[in-house]
Amino acid sequence: MTRLSPISEHHSGLSPTHAMIGILAALLALTGCYTSHLRTPYEDAAGVQERQSFDTSPPFRYEKAELPFTNHVVGQGATANYELRLLEMPSFGDNGQVGNRVTARYYRSRLAGPRPLVIVMPIWGTYTYPPRKTAASIQRLSEGAVHVLYVQGDDYLADWTGLVAAADKDEFLDLWRQAVERQKSVMINVSRLIDWAEQRPEIDGERVGLIGFSLSAIVAGVIATQEPRLAAVVTVMGGSHLETVIATCDGKRARSVQAKAAMSFGWDRNELESRLEPIFGVLDSANYPNRVDPRRILIIDAKKDKCVPEVSREDLWKALGKPERITLNYDHAPAFLAMTPVGNNWLRRQIWDFFEARLLE
């Protein structure tokens, strides 16, 4: 089975081997609780129309301009309902990818348009299973009713090797500032992809959806507060307060920078979090409350998440207006089993049902 855990190698502190995933799958199969969860519906107690007087000007401004997009057919991957094309454009800035390029697999529906578009974000540098399978299931379940743009992300946004090898705290913090700049570039690149979508005759630019997983869910939560053109946003195992996630996550990479901060700089986890907070504050969805229509949002999270703590999950939910929420009764990595055959692909169906309701109905 493909690796599942997104932010880190594995959030229980063990290696993410196939055997470990198999054990998790077997345990869930024995209990019969593939998809144990709590669903919290959106309740518009305060009146969403009254809350929509918020400022929609994004903090990361860019000038719309004609971009040198390339968009050509790929020989493999086409289906009865979809033509596979490769979309490329230059990144707005440093995005951590080769050549600072934005690359996406564009599954263009063969049905007559204009049709909605769903943008599927990657988990940079690591596990492809959640975004790859979600892109595939949207195609299968929609039967061509929507276009799918699966953004690629082969390389990390943070320089994990450099962080562990940093000569001093200034270099260490500068590398985190670099990671933030890359995330800013990612956000602007999503807006530029929406610009591109609005110009395509086969795409309905007023019906664009976005989904992110783990780290990209954290980024998608911020994008939701900044990009009013999005008609539907799904965050899967994300949260707010990225500095808190980094300082407390029990994943391999997070633990490595926690150990670096402790051994080299004498910082405990609280000190690490306080040092990172001013750097990551501009990318914290909790700092942009009530800027999005919560009816456009679905939050999927994990109750026993040891990587994205409860405060991060709760504050994301509150910042986005307490939208509909599905909370799986597992840790970070095992929760993703709900979108595999072990969980009868249940979570993938929930994701599509939301996009179908928001973009088609």
N, C-alpha and C positions, 0 to 999 in steps of 0.2 A: 504494500500500500504506500502511496506517496506520503512524504512528510506532511504533517498537519500543523504543527505549532508555528505561529507566525512571528511574534516579536523575538523569540528566543529559540534556542535549540529544543528546550522542553521545560515546562514550568513546574514540574515536580522535582527538578534537580537531577533527573536521570537522563541518559542519552536517548534521543528519539529514534531508536532502532525499530525495525519492522516488528521484532519480537515484542517490544514494549507496547506498540500500538495494537498488536494482536491480543496481548493480555487485556488491555483496556476494552477492546471490542468484545472479548469473551466474557469479561465481567459484566458489561452492560447487557450482553445477550442473556446471561444467566438470570439477571434481575428482571429482564423484560422491560426495563425503563430506558429505552433508546432515546426518548425525547421528553423526559420529565421536565416540566417547565411551568412557569407562571406567566399568564398573559395579562397585561395591564392595559386596558383600552384607553384611548384618549378621551378625556372628558372636558368639554369646553365650558367649564364652570365660569370662567372670567369673561368669556366672549372674545373669540379670536379677533374679530374685526376691531374691537376696541384696543387690542394690543398691537395692532399693525401700524402704529404711528412711529415705528422705530426708524433709525437712520440706516439706509441701505448702501451708503457709500463705503466701499471696501478700503481697508487700511493699506492694501497693497495695490497701488494704482499702476495702470499701464495704459499706453495709448494704443487704441485699435489701429491696426495697419494690415496691409496686404502681406501675407506670409507665404514663403515658398514651400507650400505643402506638396508632397508627392503622394500619389494615391493610385496604386497600380494593382492589377490582378495577381494573385498568388496561385501557382499551379495546383497546389494541394489544399484540401480542407473545405472545398465547396460542397454544398448539399443541395437537395431538391429545392429548399426554400431560401438558401443563402449563397451568395457569391463572396468568396474570401478575397479581401484586398489588404494591402499593406499601406498604412498611412504613416508618414514621417514629416516632422517639421523641426526647426531649430528650437531648443529650449529658450525660454525668456532669459534665463541666467544659468548658473551652475546648478544642475539637477542631479549630479553624482553619476550620471550614465555616460557611456562611451560617446565622446564627441559632443557632449551636452545636446543630445538629440532626444526628441520625444518620438517614440515608436509605438504603434498600436496595430493590432489585428482588427480590421474593420469587416465585420460580417454584415454585408449589405443585403437586405431582404430583396428577393426577386419579385415580391408582390408590388402592385402599383402603389405609389406613395401619394402625398408625403406621409411618412410614418414616424412614430416616436423613436428616440434613441436612448439606449441605456449605456452609460460609461462605466466600465468595470475597472477599478483601480487595482494595482498589484500590491503584493507585500514585498517591498524592495529587497533584493538580494537573497531571498530565502524561499519559502514554500509557495508553490504555484497552485496547489490543489484547490484551495477555496476560490480564488478568482477564476481559474481555468474551468473548473466544473460549474461554477455559477454562470459563466458566459455560455457554456454548452447547454445547460439546462434552460436558460432563458430562450435560446434558439429553439430547443425541442418543444418546450411547453407553449411558446407563443406561436409556433408554426408559421414564422415569418411575419408576425404582426408588428414586430419592432426590429429596428437595427440594433446591433451590438458592437460597441467599440471597446475592445479589451486592451488596455494600456499595458505595455511591457515595462518591467523594472528589474533587470538582471543584477544591478549593483545596489549596494547599501546607500542610504542617505547619510548615515553617520560613518565616520572613519574609525571603526571599532579597534583596528590594529593600532592606529595612531594614538587613540585615546589611552590605551593600556601602556604604550611606550612613551607617553608625553614626558618631556624632561622636567617640567615644572607645572604649577597650577595655572599659570598664564597660558601656556600652550594647550593645556587640557581644556580650559574654558573657551579658548579660541576655536578649538575643534568643534565644540558644541555650537558656537556661533555659526560656524560653517554649515553644520547640519541644519540649523534654523533657516539659513539663507537658501539652502536646497529645498526645504519644505515650502518656503515662500514661492520659489520658482515653480514647484509642483502645483501650488494653488493657482498661480497666474496661468500656467499651462492649461489647466482645466478650463479656466475662463476662455482662453484662446481656442480650445477645442469646441466650446459652445459657440464662439464667434464663427468658427468654420462650419458647424452644424447649421447655423442660421442661414448660411449662404448656399447650402446644398438643396437642390430642388426635391430630392427624395426624402429629406428629413423635415419633420415638423419642429421647428426651433422652439416652439412654446411647450413642447412635451419632451423634455430631456430629463432623464433620471441618472443618479449616481449611486454607486455602492463601493464601500471600502471595508477592509478586513484588518483587525488588529491595529498596527501602526497606521495603515491607510484609512482605517475607520476613525482614528483620532484626527487625522488630517481632513477626512470628509466631514466630520462634525464641524470643524472650523469653516470649511468651504460653504457648508449649508448656511452659516450665519452671514456670509459675505456675498453669496451669489444668488440674487433673487430670481434669476431665470430658471433655476432648477425646480422642476415640478414634483420631483420625488427623490428622496435621499434615504438610503439604508446604511446604517452603521452596524457592523458585526464584530463583537468583542472589542469595542473601543471605549473611549472615555475622554475626560478632560485632564488638565494638570499633568502634562507629559513629564515634568520634572519629578512629580510624585511617583509616576510609573517607573522611571529610570532608577530612582532611589530605593524603591521597595520591591520591584519585580524579582522573582526568584529564578529567572531564566539565565542561561549561560552567559550571554553577552552583558546583560545588566549586572550580574554578579561580578563579572570581570572589572567593570568600571567602578562598582562599589568597592571592590577590594583595592583597586588602584587608588581611589580617593582616600581610603583608610590608611593604607600602608605608606603612601608617598606624601600625603598632605595632612594626615591626622584627622580627616573628616569622617564622622559617623554618618549614618544615613540622613539624619535630620539636617546636618550641616551641608551635605551634598545637595539635598533638596533646596535648601535656602540659597545656595550659590547658583543653582540652575534656574530658580524661579524668575529672576529678572531677564534672563536670556530667553526663556520659553514663553514668557507672559504674553507676547504679541501673538502667539500661536495657540492660545488657550481659549477654547470655546466658552468656558465659564466667564470669560471677560467680555463676552458679547451676548448677553441674555436678551431674550424676547426680540430677536431680529429675524425670525423665520416663522412661517405659518406651520404650527406643529402637525396639522393635518397632512403635510407633505413629508413627514418623517416617520420612519420605523427604526427603533433601537432594538438590537438583539445583543444581549449580554449574558454573562455567566455568574451565577450567584456565588460560587466558591472560587472565583478567579483569584489566583495568587500572583498574577502579574499586573492586572489593572484593578487597583483596590476599590473598595466600595465607595469612598468619597469621590473618586474620579468618575465612577459610573453614575452615581447619583447627581453629581453636579452637571454632567453632560445632559442627562435627562431633564433637569430643571432648566438649564440654559436654553434648551430647544423647545421649551414650553410644555414639558411633560407629555410628549406624544405617545402613541401606541408603543408598547414595549413587550418583548418576549424575553423572559429571563430563564435560561436553562440552568438546571440544578447540578452543574458540574464546574470543574476547574477550566482554565482557559483552553488548553489543548483538547481535553476530552469533549468539550462542548462542540467542537467542530465535527465530531463523529456524527452529529445529527444531520450533517449534510453529506454523509457517505451512505453506501448501501447498508452498513451496520444500523444506521438510523432510518433506513428505508427512504433516504434522500428527503426526509420530512422538511428539513430547514430550507432546502432549495425551493421546495414548493411554497413555503411561506413567503419567501422572498419574491417569487414570481407573482403570487396572489396579490401582494402589495403593489408591485409595479403595474400589474394588470388593472387594478382598481384605480390607481392614480393616473396612469398614462392612456388607458384605453376606454375606461368607463366614465 
